Amino acid sequence: MGSGEATTIQDQAPRLLAHIAGYASHRTIAMGLRAGLIEALAGAEEGASSDELAEQLDLDPYYVDVWCRSALGAELCHREGDRYVLAPHMDTLLLDPSSPAYVGGVFLVYEQREMFDRFEQVFGSGERLWWDETSPEWIAGVSGTGRPFYTRLIPGGLSQVPGLDEQLADGGRIVDTACGAGHGLLRLAEHYPECELVGVDGDAYSIQLAEKRLSEAGIADRVELHVRPLEDLDLDDPATVIVNNISMHECRDIDRATRQIHDALEPGGWFVVSDFPYPDTDEGLASVPGRIMTGIQFFEAQIDDQLLPRSAYDDLLTRHGFTELGSAELTPVHALTWGRRP
Ligand SMILES: C[S@@+](CC[C@H](N)C(=O)[O-])C[C@H]1O[C@@H](n2cnc3c(N)ncnc32)[C@H](O)[C@@H]1O
């Protein structure tokens, strides 16, 4: 628009209407995931009519018809005659937690109480919370959304760190700091069979989940687990590499935690931070990835932290004497920053 032209109501209204439309599509997808509608569509190669979906899932036919048309509007599916056919790759994106492209979990996490509802309830008091006060469903949801971050990090992201693949092929000690429910440890064990593994998290319930996951996979004896804050990491044996997945921004004292991480590495060992690259410009905040991250920040604020721009990790690692810094953008909401202990 030229500088002399005034912005009109007609210019501005579509911005708001797009948000309402996005909300309707979001609710449609989350509901479709919970009710099994998207899974049923994924299983129907020739597509399915809304009546067939209703019968299969024991849902009300009229309501399913309403859902199907909204799913069509959301470009989740298209119609062939009276049959709804899931759009390409939606099954992977929404239903496959093992895919690096999985985003289905984010829809569900966004609708949990801890995300926006609790924030609004305590808007006045600003009452904070910690992980041990969140629900098991929340921990499960977060670990589901963290999983594709681990899938991209291990081994693809780590292989971008110079020489690390070769180092780990011969064995070594890998520490997952803030390991949560253990998806990362499981993947590390699978991809670096010669390495010893350590998982540390400040939340006892998450460590219990990790323990269970690792036992079920039959690899509990390869992994040492600790419930402790990263600010008091204090590990006995030096690590070849320390990773942190979508958690570094949560440290109560990020400098103290980084000092501990530095000291826990062997000389030449690497620290790899895998995190959301929070936008540091107004344009970035207004972008689609930026808006998703501003959404996530509603939870982060409640546990008293702030997502950080990727460059903040360059400053952090430099401040603590790390060298050979590098970085990579894995997706618009996922970046790595690494540095080496001299
Ligand atoms: C967003 S979750 C991510 C968990 C896991 N890395 C994943 O991607 O699934 C953040 C985790 O960091 C842990 N955490 C946050 N701050 C911590 C700290 N200062 N010390 C230890 N653990 C911490 C929490 O308990 C929680 O399990």
The ligand as a Tripos MOL2 file, in Angstrom:
@<TRIPOS>MOLECULE
LIG
   27    29     1     0     0
SMALL
NO_CHARGES

@<TRIPOS>ATOM
      1 C1          9.4630  -29.3900   27.2600 C.3       1 LIG1
      2 S1          9.9290  -30.7440   28.2890 S.3       1 LIG1
      3 C2         11.0070  -31.5980   27.1790 C.3       1 LIG1
      4 C3         11.3940  -32.9550   27.6380 C.3       1 LIG1
      5 C4         12.2150  -33.7390   26.6330 C.3       1 LIG1
      6 N1         13.5040  -33.1240   26.3880 N.3       1 LIG1
      7 C5         11.4420  -33.8880   25.3310 C.2       1 LIG1
      8 O1         11.8090  -33.2410   24.3350 O.co2     1 LIG1
      9 O2         10.4340  -34.6340   25.3180 O.co2     1 LIG1
     10 C6         11.0280  -29.9310   29.4160 C.3       1 LIG1
     11 C7         11.6610  -30.8380   30.4470 C.3       1 LIG1
     12 O3         12.7060  -30.1200   31.0630 O.3       1 LIG1
     13 C8         12.7330  -30.4330   32.4410 C.3       1 LIG1
     14 N2         13.4220  -29.3060   33.0850 N.ar      1 LIG1
     15 C9         13.1360  -27.9960   32.9320 C.ar      1 LIG1
     16 N3         14.0100  -27.2370   33.5990 N.ar      1 LIG1
     17 C10        14.8690  -28.0780   34.1940 C.ar      1 LIG1
     18 C11        16.0030  -27.8920   35.0170 C.ar      1 LIG1
     19 N4         16.4120  -26.6760   35.3540 N.pl3     1 LIG1
     20 N5         16.6570  -28.9860   35.4530 N.ar      1 LIG1
     21 C12        16.2520  -30.2300   35.0970 C.ar      1 LIG1
     22 N6         15.1920  -30.4590   34.3210 N.ar      1 LIG1
     23 C13        14.5040  -29.4020   33.8620 C.ar      1 LIG1
     24 C14        11.2790  -30.6160   32.8030 C.3       1 LIG1
     25 O4         11.1430  -31.3830   33.9660 O.3       1 LIG1
     26 C15        10.7350  -31.2950   31.5540 C.3       1 LIG1
     27 O5         10.7890  -32.6960   31.6630 O.3       1 LIG1
@<TRIPOS>BOND
     1     1     2 1
     2     2     3 1
     3     2    10 1
     4     3     4 1
     5     4     5 1
     6     5     6 1
     7     5     7 1
     8     7     8 2
     9     7     9 1
    10    10    11 1
    11    11    12 1
    12    11    26 1
    13    12    13 1
    14    13    14 1
    15    13    24 1
    16    14    15 ar
    17    14    23 ar
    18    15    16 ar
    19    16    17 ar
    20    17    18 ar
    21    17    23 ar
    22    18    19 1
    23    18    20 ar
    24    20    21 ar
    25    21    22 ar
    26    22    23 ar
    27    24    25 1
    28    24    26 1
    29    26    27 1
@<TRIPOS>SUBSTRUCTURE
     1 LIG1         1 GROUP 0 **** ****
